[in-house]
């Protein structure tokens, strides 16, 4: 009787299933390209302000064709999204800004290309970023086209991942 009880205990221990835990630790970082566009407006006059300052940032392709730019992140037609990152010595750049005498205003914009802006070329696509500056000096309105600088937009990385087990376990 003692042997029978002992052997059933051994049999019960052999039928315990293994516990398997799969844990996949993974970190992923995606970076999106952004460009800082900076404009400095120096008013070297002793007593006259530059008023009604308005700045329109413009983006074109290499041939000079205008590219849609938007302050609205939900604009599906835009190839670039733009926002003012900082302003120094000027309160506004949409037509009411003032640059005081003997002051330099500094404005920074952040330009973020839409995912499709670079196309499929792994080397990227070149764009020209310039601006139109309009201001009043006394009673005269002045308009200046700011020479563009060249930026290269690289395609966004495409990541694919698959998880698999080498054997299927049935319970």
Secondary structure, 3 states (H helix, E strand, C coil): CHHHHHHHHHHHHHCCCCCCCCCCCCCCCCCCCEEEEEEEEEECCCCCCEEEEEEEEEEEECCCCECCEECCCCCCCCCEEEEEEEEECCCCCEEEEEECCCEEEEEEEEEEECCCCCCCCCCCEEEEEEEEEEEEECCEEEEEEEEEEEEEECCCCCCCCCCCCCCCCCC
